[in-house]
Amino acid sequence: MIYAGAQKNIGPSGVTVVIVRDDFLATANQDVPTVLQYSTHAKANSLYNTPPTFAIYVMACVLQWVEETGGLVSIVERNRKKAAALYDVIDTHPNLYLGHAEKRARSEMNVTFRLPNDELTKLFLAEAAERGFVGVKGYRTVGACASRSTMRCRLKPLCGSLSLCKILRAVTADGGFRCLRRFCSISMV
């Protein structure tokens, strides 16, 4: 059996992909309510109850697009390039961008980093928002900044991550440092 929560990966929340072999259905637990039995849904061709039609439609569109753009191999390669480009900027400017994870444990899904202080982070986020990047602010519990590769971003073109790299590099340019120094009390040597 394959059970996949598809939200943020191939569809919006509410859609789940379940692939079950017939021999599993024959041995599956029947001591659960009818609606929770996989055999009920298999016999009804997944139409035992009203399915989330819009979520399934979106998932079908995403899967079609993935196939048309080269399949999973192509998506994986594109996401590796996006993550590598962002990590390259972070690694090139360690006094400004502080990566969270050790290099051997880095995620290709969520590239996270911090800036040296809250003021600089606010300026960076404002600059990113001004250039059309929303959702760059990190997690409430951890803070920082993040470039996520979830559904809304994972399938985005490489140019989106490269544009974010341009913003990261712009902040490190001399003019950016002068501007940021006016607002922050950090040394950028």
C-alpha positions in Angstrom: 0.0 0.0 0.0 1.2 3.5 -0.8 -0.4 6.3 1.2 0.6 9.8 0.2 -0.6 13.1 1.6 -0.4 15.1 -1.6 -1.0 18.6 -0.3 1.8 21.0 -1.1 3.4 18.3 -3.3 1.0 17.5 -6.1 -2.2 19.1 -4.9 -4.0 21.4 -2.4 -4.9 20.3 1.1 -7.7 17.8 1.2 -6.5 15.4 -1.4 -4.7 12.1 -0.6 -3.4 9.5 -2.9 -3.8 5.8 -1.9 -2.6 3.0 -4.0 -3.6 -0.5 -2.8 -2.9 -3.9 -4.3 -5.9 -6.3 -4.5 -4.2 -8.9 -2.3 -3.9 -6.2 0.5 -7.6 -5.5 0.2 -8.4 -9.1 0.8 -6.5 -9.1 4.1 -7.2 -5.5 5.3 -8.9 -5.0 8.6 -12.6 -5.2 8.3 -13.2 -4.3 11.9 -13.5 -0.6 11.2 -16.5 1.6 10.0 -17.5 1.0 6.4 -16.3 4.4 5.3 -12.8 3.7 6.6 -12.4 0.4 4.8 -10.2 0.5 1.6 -12.3 -2.2 0.0 -15.4 0.1 0.3 -13.7 2.7 -1.8 -12.1 0.2 -4.3 -15.5 -1.4 -5.0 -17.1 2.1 -5.5 -14.2 3.3 -7.8 -13.3 5.9 -5.2 -16.8 7.4 -5.3 -18.3 6.0 -2.1 -18.7 9.5 -0.8 -18.3 12.9 -2.6 -14.6 13.3 -3.4 -12.9 16.6 -3.2 -13.4 17.3 -6.9 -11.5 20.5 -7.2 -8.5 19.1 -5.3 -8.5 16.1 -7.6 -8.7 18.3 -10.6 -5.7 20.4 -9.5 -3.8 17.2 -8.8 -4.5 16.0 -12.3 -3.4 19.3 -13.8 -0.1 19.2 -11.8 0.6 15.6 -12.7 -0.1 16.4 -16.4 2.3 19.4 -16.2 5.0 17.2 -14.5 4.7 14.7 -17.3 4.9 17.4 -20.0 8.0 18.9 -18.5 10.1 15.8 -18.3 8.7 13.9 -15.3 10.0 13.5 -11.8 13.6 13.3 -12.9 13.3 16.8 -14.5 11.6 18.2 -11.4 14.2 16.8 -9.1 17.0 18.2 -11.2 15.3 21.6 -11.4 14.9 21.7 -7.6 18.5 20.7 -7.0 19.6 23.6 -9.2 17.3 26.0 -7.3 18.6 24.9 -3.9 22.3 24.9 -5.1 21.9 28.5 -6.5 20.5 29.7 -3.1 23.1 27.8 -1.0 25.9 29.2 -3.2 24.8 32.8 -2.3 24.5 31.9 1.4 27.9 30.3 1.5 29.5 33.1 -0.5 28.4 35.7 2.1 28.7 33.9 5.5 28.8 37.2 7.4 25.4 38.2 6.1 23.5 35.0 5.5 23.7 32.4 8.2 22.5 29.0 7.0 20.7 26.8 9.6 21.7 23.3 8.6 25.1 21.8 8.3 26.1 21.3 4.6 25.7 17.5 4.8 22.1 17.9 6.2 20.7 20.6 3.9 17.3 20.4 2.5 16.5 20.9 -1.2 12.9 21.6 -0.1 13.4 24.4 2.4 16.5 26.6 2.1 16.6 28.4 5.4 18.9 31.2 6.5 19.1 34.0 9.0 20.5 37.5 8.8 22.6 39.0 11.6 19.8 40.9 13.3 16.0 41.6 13.2 16.4 45.0 11.5 18.4 43.6 8.7 15.9 40.7 8.3 13.0 43.2 8.2 14.8 45.2 5.5 15.5 42.0 3.5 11.9 40.9 3.7 10.7 44.3 2.6 13.0 44.3 -0.3 11.9 40.8 -1.3 8.2 41.7 -1.0 8.8 44.9 -3.1 10.2 42.6 -5.8 7.2 40.2 -5.6 8.5 37.6 -3.2 6.0 36.8 -0.5 6.2 33.9 1.9 10.0 34.3 2.3 9.6 34.9 6.0 10.5 31.8 7.9 8.6 29.8 10.5 7.0 31.3 13.6 8.9 29.0 15.9 12.3 29.3 14.2 12.2 32.7 12.6 14.7 33.4 9.8 14.0 33.4 6.1 13.2 30.5 3.8 12.8 29.6 0.2 10.4 26.8 0.2 10.0 24.2 -2.5 6.5 23.1 -1.6 3.8 22.8 -4.2 3.5 26.6 -4.6 7.2 26.9 -5.1 8.6 23.4 -6.0 7.0 23.6 -9.4 8.0 27.1 -10.0 10.5 27.8 -12.7 14.2 28.0 -11.9 14.0 31.7 -12.7 12.1 32.3 -9.5 15.0 31.0 -7.3 17.5 32.8 -9.5 15.5 36.0 -9.0 15.7 35.5 -5.2 19.4 35.0 -5.6 19.6 38.4 -7.3 17.9 40.0 -4.3 20.4 38.2 -1.9 23.3 39.4 -4.0 21.9 43.0 -4.3 21.8 43.3 -0.5 25.5 42.3 -0.4 26.5 44.9 -3.0 28.3 48.0 -1.7 25.3 50.2 -2.2 23.2 47.7 -0.3 25.6 47.6 2.6 25.6 51.4 2.8 21.8 51.5 2.8 21.6 48.7 5.4 24.3 50.3 7.7 22.1 53.3 8.1 19.5 51.1 9.7 21.6 48.5 11.4 24.4 48.6 13.9 26.4 45.7 12.5 29.7 45.7 10.8 29.8 44.2 7.3 33.5 43.7 6.8 
